[in-house]
Amino acid sequence: MAKNRNRVAYNIQDVFFGQPEDAPFFPTDISNCLVWWDVDDERNSDFNTTKKVLPSIDGSSATLDAQGGNESRVEKAINNKPAILLDQSVSDSWLASDIGYHVGELDSEHSMFIVAEPQWPDDGSENPGDAGLLMVGDSNYYDFTDRGITQHGNWGTTYAYFGGGGNGRTYTWATNPNHKPHIYVHRYNGGTSHSGTSLKIDGLLASSSYGTPVNIANCRFLSVGRGSSYWKGYIAEVIVYDRLLDGEETRRVEKYLSEKWNVSLPASDQQTESFEILKRINRVQNFDYTFNTKRTSEGVLGKSSEVDRPIIEPPSVDINLSFYLDGVNNEHRMGFDVAHQERVEGSVGKIGEAGYKPPLLTNNFFHTGRYKDSKNVYLVTNNDNDSDIRMQRSGYPMFITGTTQIPSIIDPNANDYGVIAFQNCYVTNYTVDFSLGSLPRAEVGLTADNVTFYASGSGINVPRFNVERGLVEENGKEMLIPKHFEESEVSIANKLSVFKPGDVNLKVWREDEEDIYVSNFLKTPGPDNDDGWANNSVFFDWGGTDEQLDVGGATDGTAKVRYINRPNTFTVGQKYRISASVYIPSASTNLTDVWFLDDTWNLNKKITTKDTWVDISEEFIAGGAGFYIYTNSAVDWTPQTSSPFDVFQIKNIVVTEVNDSINFHSDTIQSCNITVNCNRENVAYLGYKHYADRPIKTPMTVDVNMQMLVKENLTGDFVRDISKDLDYNIDISCQKSGITLTNYLFSGSRFDSINYASSIGSNKTANIKFSTAMDHDNFEKGLFLSGRLLDVVNEVTLATAGSERADTDTDSIYEKGTDVGLPDDTTEHDILYGTNPLY
């Protein structure tokens, strides 16, 4: 029976985001770019001057210096572009730099790229023997076998060395390489197996290897054109990373060099470049869109009716979609800048570095990141309710290496779908809402320039709307609707999660709060080194490397009341917050509880749980100066001279001075709503039929509204608090099984208003409003988002046939993250926050 293609009603099946317009790529877009030299950036137009340099792109003092005065710049060299000519017949014709002195050494991993064109005679009259092309060494500029690329024979074999002449890879040329430019790639993971080495020339891997790689560390001397003999030919560009780039990153650099220097790469790269795999948005709850036109009423004198109502301003389409939070997958795919497990760079610095600042949510829509600001959004509809759109993950290839594998990823029902393509979509707002009785959700607003409707989901070339001409054009790529995946698939490492209210933790604190005491139990105990603590009928056993203090019964064994105290810790009348961790072992049979007290018991926190670390946090107004950790047993303690003896452990004691202010408690908050306002400016040019651009108007404000129950009488002075006008931070963490999957930090906000509502029979409630502006200059204020991406071991991506990408890295579905290779001691907190003091 034929399907009825004339049905009007349809079911919304999926929402997808497309790729942004091709962004200008620079080698520094990939992390850990140590060296980047380009002949076009040479400071001296005449390369034969006394000081001849090929400077780094940032103009730093790390320069690639000519070494003999016989190097020369040729204006029309590689495909009519300038290059440096090195001549084998002149012994002092090479380039070098002490990169260790200027920018850093290569200790373990690296990835090196060079564009060069050999110029040996075709008749074989000059026969190079290990003519050096690019190398780094640990002791001098001649250590070409430490890590290097050389040419052996007129055009016979190219060698890549990894820690000695007996350890390397070979690439045998099938055709004469002379008088043609090539892209050479040398990669090493710092190990002792050739599975961690590679030599690529023009995108093709060298398959032959010999010996065992040796990691020569402290490689600081870089040279170009010198081995046991000298290079003859042109040198155009040198790029070095101090880490192993993965296959996708390597391909990006190769593509950049290929397009810049007109060097051909394998055909499969060109094939896969002609497709765009759409990025599915998960857990979508609604998708609404409205067509808007603004008409102008025109009248003339003498007539009461209008003459015309033309549309003078370009029309637009407003979109609103919402989804349940599921980590940071959706935000990442939409182009927001988020911190996640595959990313090392922040707005400033890298994870683990001093001064690191995490990505600001709207970085990619502002300043240099604006190429990600405009993209297509696709609404896929399904007229056939009987189509099986789930459980389609089986049979996915690990890598798409050519057009023959494309059908393996396409949704088999795509031909029966309808597609609504919204072009040139700009984010106008982002809202996240946490409320009791509902699942946490986010809402995104967008504005688009145009909409195109397609009756099928296959055979569509990606549409791009030309704002100057007012026409839909195609960018030459075919759009692919990917299969659904089974969420219980075993290869998915971080599965989609929906957070319930109990999974959400919210904290509000003032930036001016000060920690006046943080315990340090790593010190050696002694009469003058007790961290300020005294004791009564107990002994101290300092923790050494475990950072905890053991408090046990002293030798007399006669006291029921035992405590440790820290005199003069508090100021009477000042508000404090105490946090700590306590452990009472079940073997301490005579120890029933541990109390935290001040002199007047204003601080009064009791712990009775045994055999587990108990975390406490308590706020109070000090009635005395002393700080006590106290026990009161029904019987005498068993002293340390017996076994087992009574003891408890304590660690991570922090005393924070809380400045008196309008007082509210995080544990009574019932809802929190955060909105980022990306108000757009419509930029029009003469001769353009539509707006040429829609940049975000500054300041870009962020608003927070919280509703809470009033727990107790307020303290503080309203006018005094407003006059101080200090900053608040709000931290919202969504966790599953103790793992943070989504975290929002609203930083540097100011108090705007508070409304109290009281009615008979109801709890007294308060509504508090805060606001700030996104700080794209210093990255200290605004909304920061971090969390986990959905991971899958057998990743779907586009890669070069035969590439070294055939591994089992854990990366995000459909889009490639950066496998940064963080050290083993990197913690979850490091990944999400780094060393930023805001966290």
C-alpha positions in Angstrom: 0.0 0.0 0.0 1.5 3.4 -1.0 2.2 5.9 1.7 0.1 9.0 1.8 2.5 11.9 1.2 -0.2 14.5 1.4 -0.8 14.3 5.2 -0.7 17.7 6.8 -0.1 16.6 10.4 3.5 15.6 11.3 5.3 14.5 14.4 8.4 16.3 15.4 11.1 13.7 15.7 14.5 15.3 16.2 16.2 18.7 16.4 19.7 19.0 15.0 22.4 21.7 14.9 24.6 22.0 11.9 28.3 23.1 11.6 29.0 26.8 11.5 30.5 28.4 8.4 34.0 27.2 7.9 36.1 29.1 10.4 39.6 30.4 9.6 42.0 27.8 11.1 45.3 28.6 12.6 47.7 26.1 14.1 47.4 27.7 17.5 43.7 26.8 17.5 45.0 23.4 18.7 46.5 23.3 22.1 50.2 23.0 23.0 51.5 24.7 19.8 55.1 25.2 20.8 56.5 26.5 17.5 55.0 28.1 14.4 57.2 29.7 11.8 56.0 30.8 8.4 58.1 32.4 5.7 55.4 34.9 4.9 56.0 36.4 8.4 59.7 37.0 7.9 60.7 40.3 9.4 63.4 41.1 6.8 62.4 41.3 3.1 66.0 40.5 2.2 67.0 37.2 3.7 70.7 37.9 3.2 71.0 40.6 5.9 73.2 40.1 8.9 70.5 38.9 11.2 68.3 36.5 9.2 65.3 35.2 11.0 62.1 33.3 10.3 60.2 34.6 13.3 57.4 32.9 15.2 53.9 34.1 14.3 53.5 35.9 17.6 56.6 37.9 17.2 58.3 36.4 20.3 62.1 36.1 20.7 61.9 32.5 19.5 63.4 32.9 16.0 64.5 30.4 13.4 67.9 31.8 12.5 70.0 31.3 9.3 73.3 29.7 10.1 75.7 30.5 7.4 74.7 33.5 5.3 74.0 31.3 2.2 70.3 30.9 2.7 68.1 33.0 0.4 64.5 34.0 0.1 62.8 33.2 -3.2 59.6 35.1 -3.9 58.1 32.6 -6.3 59.1 29.3 -5.1 56.4 26.8 -3.9 53.5 27.2 -6.2 54.4 30.8 -6.8 54.6 31.6 -3.1 57.7 32.7 -1.2 60.0 30.1 0.5 63.5 29.9 1.9 66.0 28.1 -0.4 68.6 25.9 1.3 71.4 24.5 -1.0 73.1 21.2 -0.2 76.2 22.4 -2.2 76.8 25.1 0.5 77.6 23.4 3.8 76.5 26.4 5.9 73.0 26.5 4.6 70.5 25.6 7.3 68.2 27.1 10.0 68.2 26.6 13.7 66.6 27.7 17.0 67.2 27.0 20.7 63.5 26.4 21.4 64.3 25.2 24.9 65.6 28.6 25.8 62.7 30.5 24.2 59.5 28.4 24.4 60.2 25.0 25.9 61.8 21.6 25.4 60.3 18.4 24.0 60.4 15.9 26.8 58.0 13.1 25.8 55.3 13.5 23.1 55.5 15.7 20.1 53.9 16.3 16.6 56.0 18.1 14.0 55.0 19.4 10.6 57.0 20.9 7.8 56.2 22.0 4.2 59.2 21.6 1.9 60.1 21.0 -1.7 63.2 18.9 -2.5 65.3 20.3 -5.4 67.8 17.5 -6.2 68.6 16.9 -9.9 66.5 14.2 -11.4 69.5 12.6 -13.0 70.9 11.5 -9.7 74.1 13.5 -9.9 73.7 14.5 -6.3 73.0 11.8 -3.9 72.1 12.9 -0.4 72.8 10.7 2.6 70.5 11.5 5.5 70.0 15.0 4.3 68.4 16.7 7.3 64.9 18.2 6.9 63.5 18.8 10.4 64.9 17.6 13.7 65.2 18.3 17.4 68.0 17.1 19.7 69.0 17.2 23.4 72.7 18.3 23.1 73.3 20.2 19.8 71.8 21.0 16.4 73.3 17.9 14.8 71.3 15.3 16.8 69.2 14.5 13.8 68.5 10.9 14.9 67.0 12.0 18.3 63.8 13.1 16.6 64.1 13.9 13.0 63.2 13.5 9.3 65.8 13.0 6.6 66.0 12.2 2.9 68.3 9.4 1.9 69.2 8.9 -1.8 68.1 11.2 -4.6 64.5 10.3 -4.3 64.5 6.8 -2.8 63.6 6.9 0.9 62.6 9.3 3.6 63.5 8.3 7.2 61.9 9.3 10.5 64.1 8.7 13.5 63.0 8.1 17.1 65.9 8.1 19.5 68.8 6.8 17.3 69.7 5.8 13.8 68.6 2.2 14.5 65.1 3.2 15.5 62.7 4.6 13.0 60.2 4.5 10.1 60.8 4.6 6.4 58.7 5.9 3.5 59.7 4.7 0.1 58.7 7.0 -2.7 56.8 5.5 -5.6 57.4 8.6 -7.8 60.0 11.3 -8.0 59.4 13.7 -5.1 61.6 16.4 -6.5 60.4 19.8 -7.6 57.0 19.3 -5.9 56.0 20.5 -2.4 55.2 18.0 0.3 53.8 18.0 3.8 55.9 15.9 6.2 54.6 14.9 9.6 56.6 13.3 12.4 54.7 12.1 15.5 55.8 10.4 18.7 54.0 9.4 22.0 57.2 9.1 24.1 57.0 5.3 24.4 59.0 2.3 23.3 56.6 0.9 20.6 56.2 1.9 17.0 52.4 1.9 17.6 53.1 5.3 19.1 55.2 6.7 16.2 54.2 7.8 12.7 55.7 9.3 9.6 53.2 10.8 7.1 53.9 12.4 3.8 51.1 14.2 2.0 48.5 12.4 4.2 49.9 8.9 3.6 51.4 6.8 6.4 54.8 5.1 6.2 54.1 1.5 7.0 57.7 0.2 7.5 59.4 0.5 10.9 62.6 -0.9 12.4 64.3 -1.0 15.8 62.7 0.2 19.1 61.9 3.8 19.8 63.9 5.5 22.6 62.6 8.6 24.3 65.3 11.2 24.2 64.1 13.9 26.6 65.1 17.5 27.0 65.1 18.1 23.2 65.7 21.8 23.0 67.7 22.3 19.8 65.7 22.5 16.6 67.2 22.6 13.1 66.0 22.7 9.6 68.1 21.4 6.7 70.9 19.7 8.5 71.6 16.0 9.2 74.7 14.1 8.4 74.3 16.0 5.1 72.4 19.0 4.1 69.0 19.6 2.5 68.6 21.0 -1.0 65.3 22.7 -1.6 62.7 25.1 -0.3 61.3 25.4 3.2 58.0 27.2 3.7 56.4 26.5 7.1 57.3 24.7 10.4 54.8 23.8 13.1 55.7 21.9 16.4 53.4 20.7 19.2 54.7 19.4 22.5 52.1 16.6 22.6 50.8 13.8 20.3 48.0 15.2 18.2 45.3 12.6 17.5 44.3 11.8 13.9 41.6 14.3 13.6 43.8 17.2 14.8 46.6 16.0 12.6 44.3 16.0 9.6 43.2 19.6 10.4 46.8 20.8 10.4 47.4 18.9 7.2 44.3 20.4 5.6 45.4 23.9 6.6 48.9 23.3 5.0 47.4 21.6 2.0 45.1 24.6 1.2 47.7 27.2 1.9 50.5 25.6 -0.1 48.4 23.8 -2.7 49.6 20.3 -1.8 47.3 17.4 -2.7 46.0 15.0 0.1 44.4 11.6 -0.5 41.2 11.5 -2.4 39.3 10.0 0.6 39.9 13.2 2.5 38.2 15.2 -0.3 35.3 12.7 -0.3 34.6 12.9 3.4 34.9 16.7 3.3 31.8 16.8 1.1 29.5 15.5 3.9 28.2 17.1 7.1 26.9 14.9 9.9 24.2 16.8 11.9 24.5 17.0 15.6 21.4 15.7 17.5 20.0 17.7 20.5 19.0 15.3 23.2 15.9 15.4 25.5 14.1 18.1 23.5 10.8 19.1 25.2 9.5 21.7 22.8 10.4 23.5 19.5 8.4 26.6 18.6 9.0 29.0 15.8 7.4 32.3 14.7 7.7 34.2 11.4 8.0 37.9 12.0 7.6 40.8 9.6 7.5 44.5 10.4 5.4 46.5 8.1 5.5 50.3 7.6 2.3 52.2 7.1 2.5 54.7 4.2 0.0 57.5 3.7 -0.3 60.7 1.7 -1.8 64.1 2.4 -5.5 64.3 1.6 -6.3 60.6 2.1 -7.4 59.0 5.4 -6.4 55.5 4.3 -2.9 54.2 3.9 -1.4 53.9 0.4 0.7 50.8 1.2 2.1 48.7 4.0 5.4 47.5 2.7 8.0 45.4 4.5 11.0 47.6 4.8 13.0 45.8 7.4 14.1 42.2 6.7 11.8 39.5 8.1 13.1 37.0 10.8 12.2 33.8 12.4 12.2 33.4 16.2 12.9 30.0 17.6 12.4 28.7 21.1 13.4 25.2 22.2 13.8 23.6 25.6 15.5 20.3 26.8 16.2 18.5 30.0 19.8 18.8 31.2 22.0 15.8 30.3 25.5 16.9 31.1 26.8 19.6 28.7 26.2 17.7 25.4 23.5 20.0 24.0 25.3 23.2 24.9 28.5 21.9 23.4 26.8 21.0 20.1 25.0 24.3 19.9 28.4 26.1 20.0 28.4 27.3 23.6 31.9 27.4 25.2 31.9 24.7 28.0 34.6 23.0 30.1 34.5 19.2 29.7 36.7 16.1 30.0 38.3 16.4 26.6 39.3 20.1 26.9 42.4 21.5 28.4 42.2 25.2 27.5 40.2 27.8 29.3 39.3 31.4 28.5 42.8 32.1 29.9 45.5 29.4 30.3 45.2 25.7 30.6 44.0 23.3 33.3 46.5 23.1 36.1 48.2 26.4 35.3 48.2 29.4 37.6 45.8 32.0 36.4 43.6 29.4 34.6 40.1 30.7 34.0 37.4 28.4 32.7 35.5 29.0 29.5 32.9 31.7 29.6 29.6 30.3 28.2 29.3 32.8 25.4 32.9 33.0 24.3 32.1 31.5 20.9 29.6 34.2 20.1 31.8 37.1 20.9 35.1 38.6 19.6 37.3 36.2 17.8 35.0 33.2 18.3 32.2 34.7 16.3 32.5 32.3 13.4 30.5 29.8 15.6 27.8 32.4 16.1 25.7 31.7 13.0 24.7 28.1 12.1 21.8 26.1 10.7 19.2 24.4 12.9 17.2 21.5 11.5 13.7 20.3 12.6 13.2 16.7 11.4 9.6 15.6 11.1 8.2 12.1 10.6 4.8 11.4 9.0 5.1 7.6 9.5 4.5 6.6 13.1 5.4 3.0 12.2 9.1 3.7 11.3 11.5 2.1 13.8 13.8 5.0 14.6 15.4 3.5 17.8 17.8 0.6 18.3 19.7 1.6 15.1 23.2 1.8 16.5 24.4 -1.6 15.4 26.7 -1.7 12.5 28.3 1.7 13.0 31.8 1.9 11.5 34.5 3.2 13.8 35.7 5.6 11.2 34.2 6.9 7.9 37.1 6.8 5.4 35.2 7.2 2.2 31.9 7.5 0.4 31.3 3.7 0.6 30.9 3.8 4.3 28.5 6.8 4.4 25.4 4.6 4.2 26.4 2.9 7.5 25.7 6.1 9.5 22.6 7.4 7.7 19.3 7.0 9.4 17.7 4.3 7.2 14.3 6.1 7.3 15.7 9.5 6.4 14.1 9.4 2.9 10.7 9.4 4.6 11.3 12.3 6.9 10.6 16.0 6.3 13.2 18.6 7.1 12.7 22.2 8.0 16.1 24.1 7.7 16.5 27.4 9.6 19.4 29.3 8.2 21.8 31.8 9.9 20.6 31.1 13.4 21.9 33.3 16.2 21.4 32.6 19.9 19.4 35.3 21.6 19.1 33.9 25.1 19.9 30.9 27.3 17.9 30.1 30.4 18.4 27.2 32.9 15.7 26.5 35.5 15.9 24.4 38.6 12.6 24.0 40.5 11.1 21.6 43.0 8.6 19.3 41.4 10.2 19.5 37.9 13.2 18.2 36.1 16.0 20.7 35.5 15.8 22.1 32.0 17.4 24.6 29.7 15.7 26.9 27.2 17.4 28.5 24.2 16.1 31.3 22.0 17.4 31.9 18.5 16.7 34.2 15.6 17.1 33.0 12.0 17.2 34.8 8.6 15.3 32.2 6.5 13.5 28.8 6.5 13.5 26.2 3.8 11.2 23.2 3.8 12.3 19.8 2.3 10.0 16.8 1.6 12.7 14.3 2.2 15.6 13.9 4.6 18.1 12.6 2.1 19.9 14.1 -0.9 19.9 17.6 0.7 22.8 19.9 0.1 23.5 22.1 3.1 21.7 25.4 2.6 23.4 28.7 3.3 21.5 32.0 3.1 23.2 34.7 1.2 22.2 37.9 3.1 23.5 40.2 0.4 21.5 38.7 -2.4 18.6 37.3 -0.3 18.9 33.9 -1.8 19.4 30.3 -0.6 22.7 28.9 -1.8 24.4 25.5 -1.3 27.8 25.1 0.3 28.6 21.9 -1.6 28.2 19.5 1.3 25.5 16.9 1.6 23.6 16.8 4.9 23.5 13.5 6.7 20.8 12.6 9.3 22.6 10.1 11.6 21.0 7.0 13.1 19.7 7.0 16.6 21.8 5.2 19.1 20.8 2.8 21.8 21.3 4.6 25.1 22.1 1.4 26.9 24.9 0.6 24.4 27.8 -0.8 26.4 30.3 1.4 24.5 28.8 4.6 25.8 30.9 5.7 28.7 28.9 8.7 30.0 25.3 7.9 29.3 22.6 10.5 29.0 21.2 11.5 32.4 18.1 13.3 33.6 18.6 15.0 36.9 16.0 14.9 39.6 15.7 17.7 42.3 17.7 15.5 44.7 20.6 15.4 42.3 21.0 19.2 42.4 23.0 21.0 44.9 23.0 24.8 45.1 25.3 27.1 47.1 25.3 30.9 47.4 28.3 32.7 49.0 29.8 36.1 49.2 33.1 36.7 47.4 34.5 38.7 50.4 34.2 35.8 52.8 37.5 34.8 54.3 38.9 31.5 55.6 40.5 32.5 58.9 41.7 28.9 59.6 42.4 25.9 57.4 43.8 22.8 59.2 47.2 21.5 58.4 47.9 18.1 59.9 50.8 17.3 57.7 53.3 19.0 60.0 55.4 17.2 62.6 53.9 17.5 66.0 55.7 19.3 68.8 55.2 21.9 71.6 55.7 24.7 69.1 54.1 23.1 66.1 50.6 22.0 67.0 48.6 24.2 64.6 47.2 26.1 67.5 45.5 23.1 69.2 45.7 22.2 72.9 44.4 19.0 74.5 42.7 17.6 77.6 43.3 14.0 78.5 44.0 13.0 74.8 47.0 12.4 72.6 47.6 13.7 69.1 48.7 11.4 66.3 49.4 13.7 63.4 48.4 12.4 60.0 51.6 12.6 58.1 50.7 12.0 54.4 47.0 11.3 55.0 46.3 14.9 56.3 44.2 13.7 59.2 44.5 14.1 63.0 43.9 11.0 65.2 42.6 12.0 68.7 42.8 9.1 71.2 42.7 8.4 74.9 45.8 9.3 76.9 47.5 6.9 79.1 45.6 7.6 82.3 42.4 6.2 80.9 40.3 7.8 83.7 38.5 10.7 82.0 35.1 10.5 80.5 35.3 14.1 79.1 38.0 14.6 76.6 38.5 17.4 74.1 40.9 19.4 72.0 40.6 23.1 71.8 42.0 26.0 69.8 41.9 29.2 72.0 41.2 32.6 70.5 39.9 31.4 67.2 36.7 33.4 67.1 35.6 37.0 67.7 32.5 37.3 69.9 29.5 38.5 67.8 31.1 37.6 64.5 29.3 35.1 62.2 31.3 32.0 61.1 30.9 28.9 59.0 32.6 25.7 60.2 33.2 22.7 57.9 35.1 19.5 58.6 35.2 15.7 58.2 35.0 13.3 61.1 35.5 9.5 61.4 34.5 7.5 64.4 35.5 3.8 64.1 33.2 1.2 65.6 36.2 -0.2 67.5 36.0 2.9 69.7 33.3 1.3 71.8 33.4 3.9 74.6 33.3 6.8 72.2 29.7 7.6 71.4 29.8 11.0 69.9 32.0 14.0 68.8 30.8 17.6 69.3 31.9 20.9 67.7 31.4 23.8 70.2 32.4 27.3 71.0 32.7 28.7 74.6 28.9 29.3 74.9 27.6 26.4 72.8 26.3 28.8 70.1 28.2 26.4 67.9 26.6 23.0 68.7 27.1 20.2 66.2 27.0 16.6 67.2 28.2 13.5 65.2 27.3 10.0 66.2 27.7 8.0 62.9 30.5 5.4 62.9 32.6 3.7 60.3 32.2 6.5 57.7 33.6 9.9 57.1 30.9 12.5 58.0 31.1 15.9 56.4 29.7 18.8 58.4 29.0 22.5 57.6 27.5 24.7 60.3 27.0 28.5 60.5 26.8 30.3 63.9 27.4 33.6 65.7 30.3 33.2 68.1 29.5 33.6 71.8 33.1 33.0 72.9 36.6 32.9 71.5 37.4 29.2 72.0 36.9 26.4 69.5 36.3 22.9 70.9 36.1 19.4 69.5 34.6 17.6 72.5 33.5 14.1 73.6 31.5 13.0 76.6 31.4 9.3 77.1 29.3 7.3 79.7 32.4 5.4 80.7 36.1 6.0 80.7 38.0 5.8 77.4 40.2 2.8 76.7 43.7 4.4 76.7 46.3 4.0 73.9 48.2 1.5 76.0 45.5 -1.0 75.3 44.3 -2.5 72.1 42.0 -1.5 70.6 41.9 1.9 72.2 39.3 4.7 71.7 40.1 7.2 69.0 38.5 9.4 66.4 39.9 11.1 63.2 39.4 14.6 61.9 40.5 16.4 58.8 39.7 19.3 56.5 38.7 21.8 59.2 37.9 25.2 57.7 36.7 28.2 59.7 35.2 30.9 57.4 34.4 34.4 58.6 30.9 35.2 57.1 30.3 38.9 56.8 27.0 40.0 58.2 24.5 40.6 55.4 21.0 39.9 54.3 20.8 36.4 55.6 19.4 33.4 53.6 20.1 29.7 53.6 20.8 27.6 50.6 18.9 24.6 52.1 15.6 26.5 51.8 15.9 27.4 48.1 12.9 26.1 46.1 13.8 27.4 42.7 16.6 29.1 40.8 16.4 30.6 37.3 19.4 31.9 35.4 19.0 33.8 32.1 21.8 35.0 29.7 20.6 37.8 27.5 22.2 37.8 24.1 20.5 41.0 22.8 21.3 41.3 19.1 22.1 44.4 17.0 20.8 44.3 13.5 23.6 45.6 11.2 22.4 46.6 7.8 24.6 47.5 4.8 23.5 49.4 1.7 23.0 47.0 -1.2 22.2 44.1 1.2 18.7 42.6 1.1 19.0 41.2 4.6 20.9 42.1 7.8 24.6 41.6 7.1 25.3 40.6 10.8 23.6 40.3 14.2 26.4 40.8 16.8 25.6 40.8 20.5 25.1 44.2 22.1 27.2 44.8 25.2 26.9 44.7 28.1 25.6 41.1 27.9 23.6 40.8 31.1 22.9 37.7 33.2 19.9 37.6 35.6 19.2 35.2 38.4 15.9 34.8 40.3 15.7 32.6 43.4 12.7 31.7 45.5 13.2 30.3 49.0 11.4 29.8 52.3 12.3 32.2 55.1 14.0 29.9 57.6 14.5 32.3 60.5 14.5 36.0 61.4 16.7 38.1 59.2 19.9 39.6 60.4 21.9 42.5 59.1 21.1 46.0 58.0 19.6 46.4 54.5 20.9 49.8 53.7 24.4 48.9 55.0 24.5 45.8 52.9 23.4 47.5 49.7 26.0 50.3 50.3 28.7 47.7 50.5 27.6 46.4 47.1 29.7 43.3 47.2 29.6 40.3 44.8 27.8 37.0 45.3 28.6 33.7 43.6 26.0 31.0 43.0 27.1 27.4 42.3 24.7 24.8 41.0 26.0 21.2 40.7 24.1 18.3 39.1 25.4 14.9 40.1 24.8 11.2 39.5 26.4 8.6 41.8 28.7 11.3 43.2 30.0 12.4 39.7 29.4 16.0 38.6 27.9 15.9 35.2 26.8 19.5 35.0 28.0 22.5 37.0 26.9 26.2 36.6 28.9 29.0 38.3 27.2 32.4 38.3 30.1 34.6 39.3 30.4 38.2 40.4 26.7 38.9 40.7 25.2 41.9 42.5 22.1 42.0 44.7 19.2 43.8 42.9 16.1 43.2 45.0 14.3 41.0 47.5 10.6 40.5 47.8 8.9 38.9 50.9 5.5 37.3 50.7 3.4 36.3 53.7 -0.1 35.0 53.8 -2.3 33.1 56.2 -1.7 29.3 56.1 1.4 29.5 54.0 5.1 29.7 54.6 6.8 33.0 54.3 8.7 33.2 51.0 11.4 35.4 49.6 12.2 36.1 46.0 15.8 37.4 45.4 17.2 38.8 42.2 20.9 39.1 41.3 22.5 40.3 38.0 25.9 40.7 36.4 27.3 41.1 32.9 29.4 38.6 30.9 33.0 39.7 31.3 34.7 38.9 28.0 37.7 41.0 28.8 38.9 39.5 32.2 36.7 36.4 32.3 35.9 36.9 36.0 32.1 37.5 35.9 29.3 35.9 34.2 28.0 32.3 33.7 30.5 29.4 33.5 29.3 25.9 32.5 31.3 22.7 32.9 30.5 19.0 32.9 30.6 15.8 31.0 30.1 15.0 27.4 28.4 11.8 26.3 31.3 9.5 25.4 31.4 6.4 23.2 34.5 4.2 22.6 33.7 3.3 19.0 33.5 6.9 17.8 31.8 8.0 14.6 33.9 10.5 12.7 35.4 11.3 9.4 39.0 10.3 8.9 41.6 9.6 6.3 41.8 6.0 4.9 44.6 4.1 6.5 45.2 6.8 9.1 46.4 6.2 12.6 43.0 7.2 13.9 42.1 3.5 14.1 42.4 3.4 17.8 39.8 3.2 20.7 39.9 6.6 22.2 36.9 7.7 24.1 35.5 10.8 22.4 32.2 12.5 21.8 29.6 11.1 19.4 29.6 12.8 15.9 32.0 15.5 16.9 35.7 15.1 17.7 36.9 16.5 21.0 40.6 17.1 21.9 42.3 14.1 23.4 44.5 16.2 25.6 46.3 13.4 27.4 46.0 14.9 30.9 48.3 13.5 33.5 47.1 10.6 35.7 46.9 12.7 38.8 44.4 15.2 37.2 41.3 15.2 39.4 37.7 15.6 38.5 37.9 19.1 40.1 40.9 19.9 37.9 38.9 19.0 34.8 35.9 21.0 35.7 37.5 24.0 37.3 41.3 24.0 37.2 43.0 26.3 39.7 40.5 29.1 39.3 39.9 30.6 42.8 36.2 31.1 41.9 35.6 27.4 42.3 
